[in-house]
Amino acid sequence: MSGHYPRRNIVFSSDNYLPDFDDLPPSDPPEDIETDDEQLDVETTEENPFLTSYNEIPFATSDDIPLQDTIPFATSDDHPLQDDEVYPTSDDVPLASVLRNQAKMRTYPHQRSSSLPAPVQMTMATSDDILFTPRTERRYQMALMTQRRLETMTQNKILRAGKEQEDREREQKSKEMLFDEILQSLQKRGITLSEFLKYVFNPNTRHIFDWKWRGFFRQRETVKEILGYWTSAAYNNTTRTFVADWIIEQARKIIGKESKAILDSNILRKGSMVVDEAFFLNFSLENVTNKLRELAPKAFALFDAFSTTERQKKELKEKSRKRQEMVQGSAILTLLRSKSQNNNYAQSVIGTYLMATGAQRQHFTVFSSLGISTSYKSVITRPTEKKPGPGKEAVSEKEKDNPGNSTSDVPAGKVKKRKPPAPGTLYLLAQACRESARKVARSHLFITVYDNVNMMIKVAEQILGRKNAQENGTCATVIPLHNATLEDLETKHLDEGVMNASPLKLENLLLTEEETELLLSALVHTILSVIVRYGGDQSKHWKEELEKDAPKSSETIAVHKTTVHPLPSMEIDENTITGNIQIIEEINAELKLDPENAEYQKYIKIIAGDQLTIARQRAITGIRLGHEVGLNMWKHFVLVTGLFHAKIADTHGTLLTHFGVSSVRSPGSLAWHNTCLERIPIVLTSLPSFRTCRDLIMISLYGRIFHCLLLVSGEDSLEDYMKNVNSWTTLKGHANEILTKFANADRVQELREPRLAAQKRAEAEEKESAKRKKADAANDVSDINNTSTKEALPTELQGDMVFENACLFLRDALLTRLFADAIKSGDSGLVILVLKQWSFSYRGNGHMKYAHKMLHLLHNLVNVWTKEIWKVVTQNWLLNPTGRANAFVEIDLVQEHLNFWIKRVYKAEGGSHSWDWLAMVSPCVDILRKLSTKINHELGTEQGSKHTIPDLEQDIKTIMKVLQEHDVYEIIPGRVVDVRIVLFPIIDASRTRNYNGGTAKFYGELIGERKWQWRKRKLTVKRVVRIRR
């Protein structure tokens, strides 16, 4: 907007002293302007900070505002406009700005209270002038008054501050004059300042006024300032050194008192503590440091200043700060150990930790020299009674005869006795662990598991009497029973079950409808778990549905933490019957159980172990039953088969049954898959470790499941399947279809029956032809035309051996995987269902001992044991040492782990090896492992408690590719596998129930008598195939 707008003057309505001109036209209000109150409701500006919202200004009258001589009016003549300048009107300019301009132009040379008012220059108001109401005028004037008041108050405050400063300086000067007079007076009298201060601060001096506290120490800042003077650079070096020495001496006394307080508290004194499991497992360097900090706050204050910078105090994170505090605590523990050898609690724990981790003796010496650990002897020393040697006895006799010539200080006739060494921490821990096991045994609610431990003692240089040798012994463990009462263990239940037991029948091994439904749902869930776990990131969202849909039996064990109590190792060979009797007697002696006690005879004793242990114990019962009486009959023992060894036998049998040959003509065999995966070749006569065999079976199972998943869904790849299938119901339906189509033994039998019938007819014809030839040869008759021709079986009736074997492997591998999952979840019901299936499998794959043992176990579970004993066994043959869900393990596997640590970590080498050493260290194995885990977690690197699961994606894809290229799970009639002879054929284990003539008759009827006789000769050499654990 451009143009010239004349400026309108501002006229106050309070200017009532102006003459009344009747001829003046009325004032026109500003165009398009709001009310005065709305215009004045503005915010303060930088020009007048005291002019705030007018609503907050108190009202004032015109009497409070001084008059001015002349009120000038600003016009356009006072401010000429430029060519391009647009001068705002009252409609454009805020009212506050106009008022400020007016305020700047007014002057007040005289106050209102003067005798005569100042002359006023009259100005004629026109219609262009702005008129304000009295209310608006009062607000404006009040804002000016407020500003002036604040300025006055500020000036007065400055004046008062200056006056107070002058008063303080005057007072301080007066004090200094008084101090000078007092010091001059002391000087005149020959009194030093030190004498005067000594008199004032002498504790024995009494004053009318409390000069010590109220006169001096109460003013803490002044006292600090005085003490700071003495250590500042303003004083000479001699003074500063003198004061520093005094401070150090006082600090030494204070820290000495705190150190004595720590010694008196006995928190670091091992001798005042009970060395047991809690002694080690309750140790925490952080907690010990906090206790030391409470007892010695001044010492830790010095350590903080010594080891922490100001920057660290501000920026150090909580985790780093705690670690720094533990470093300080470790340093103080080392210093306290140097002050007193009795302050060895932390060092004893660290020394035992070194033993638990398999440290060498040299490590103990190094850390002991640094004060971090105790010595090696302090850990392993055992109390022994040492008799004086022959030399000492001779000297003693000589001294008896010539007491005057004796140079010894010992009186004649006496031998100086050396103080026996204190027992080491390991010995004390072993005694505490053994006592804990006895406490459990006294309750009679325990189960005992034992297994043989075989160690190879190697000698670097063999000499006469020293050579490599294998030593055989036994290790046992006592475990408290879970969910059991003494009433459940009464021997009357066992007697009742044995007397009323019926023989085991085939119907007892077959599954009922409810059991079949549970087993099928569990197998479907096993397939789903493989898909969800190994299906990639796109299948992880089904984890919750998988956990919710998991089938469980009523015999599932509740999650709890199992404690184990290993017993001392025994130099007894378990392989013999006599050795097993000695083991039981040794266990009773160790646990201090008296077999003749009525309380002992009232309750049954449960023993768990591998196949050899159970077989030897059953042999003892068979020998003594009917020939002995009472406990010597050995009938009060309940034998529980170890499930881990049953799993080993199943893995062994599955590998041998489905191994086949590495050939394209056997694309579904494990041998071919092992070759495709580029793994180390497997020789059946020298099998690798159990883990290697099981991994091969599992990786083949995973690849087959995903391959069959694509077949039933019609998808081209797993990525497409995971992208297109979003329903859990659909996925579950596909898993059910995989089980029905590709793991069905009935379907395999349908394909085999025509081929087996034709094979039997051919064998019958061969036998008949052989008889005719024999008769013709006897009669010397030759019939050239009588030649038997085998009728070829139609291709569509020949079946598909590759497909049949693949289906049977999928069935067997799913049972193996289901058994492992059932063990992990603690579901004893599913475990029993799988064992019933394995009782046939063991018979089919040649594990006759395990088949016999499994029949005994199932007979006890089904017909012999009462519900009380059945519950106790099924609730305790699986253990949970960690107390976490899905962390159950077999009871015999726990014993195998303990044996591993005894043989590999805690076994002494060379001449130090002895069964006495193993007997001392074996009860401590579990505590030592927990201690090492605890120290590693608190002070070591976070390495986790589990090994990293390898990525099986490429292995699974390789198996899937092999199966797809060779159409393994497609029926191709007439397809046969490689006919090269293997140890065991791939058979359907369920068919073994029809054969009662043993392995020779079974294989003879299956593959022909002549082939079996030839193969039997091969088996005599290759029969013993053991799987290494």
Secondary structure as UniProt FT lines:
FT   STRAND          10..12
FT   TURN            13..14
FT   TURN            16..17
FT   TURN            22..23
FT   TURN            31..32
FT   HELIX           36..40
FT   TURN            49..50
FT   HELIX           54..56
FT   HELIX           62..64
FT   TURN            76..78
FT   TURN            83..84
FT   TURN            90..92
FT   HELIX           95..105
FT   TURN            112..113
FT   TURN            127..128
FT   STRAND          130..132
FT   HELIX           134..188
FT   TURN            189..190
FT   HELIX           193..201
FT   TURN            203..204
FT   TURN            211..212
FT   HELIX           213..217
FT   HELIX           220..230
FT   TURN            233..234
FT   HELIX           237..265
FT   HELIX           270..272
FT   HELIX           277..281
FT   HELIX           285..295
FT   HELIX           297..307
FT   HELIX           310..315
FT   HELIX           318..339
FT   TURN            341..342
FT   HELIX           345..356
FT   TURN            357..358
FT   HELIX           361..369
FT   TURN            370..371
FT   HELIX           376..380
FT   HELIX           390..401
FT   TURN            404..405
FT   TURN            412..413
FT   HELIX           425..442
FT   TURN            443..444
FT   STRAND          446..457
FT   TURN            464..465
FT   STRAND          469..480
FT   HELIX           487..489
FT   HELIX           491..499
FT   HELIX           506..509
FT   HELIX           513..534
FT   HELIX           537..542
FT   HELIX           543..548
FT   TURN            554..555
FT   STRAND          565..566
FT   TURN            574..575
FT   HELIX           577..590
FT   TURN            591..592
FT   TURN            595..596
FT   HELIX           598..602
FT   STRAND          605..609
FT   HELIX           611..624
FT   TURN            625..627
FT   HELIX           630..633
FT   STRAND          637..641
FT   HELIX           643..658
FT   TURN            664..665
FT   TURN            667..668
FT   HELIX           670..676
FT   TURN            677..678
FT   TURN            684..685
FT   HELIX           690..713
FT   HELIX           718..724
FT   HELIX           728..742
FT   HELIX           745..779
FT   TURN            784..785
FT   HELIX           795..797
FT   HELIX           801..825
FT   HELIX           828..844
FT   TURN            845..846
FT   HELIX           848..859
FT   HELIX           860..864
FT   HELIX           867..874
FT   TURN            875..876
FT   STRAND          878..879
FT   TURN            885..886
FT   STRAND          889..890
FT   HELIX           891..904
FT   HELIX           910..912
FT   HELIX           915..921
FT   HELIX           922..924
FT   HELIX           925..939
FT   HELIX           953..965
FT   TURN            966..969
FT   TURN            973..974
FT   HELIX           989..994
FT   HELIX           998..1007
FT   HELIX           1009..1022
//
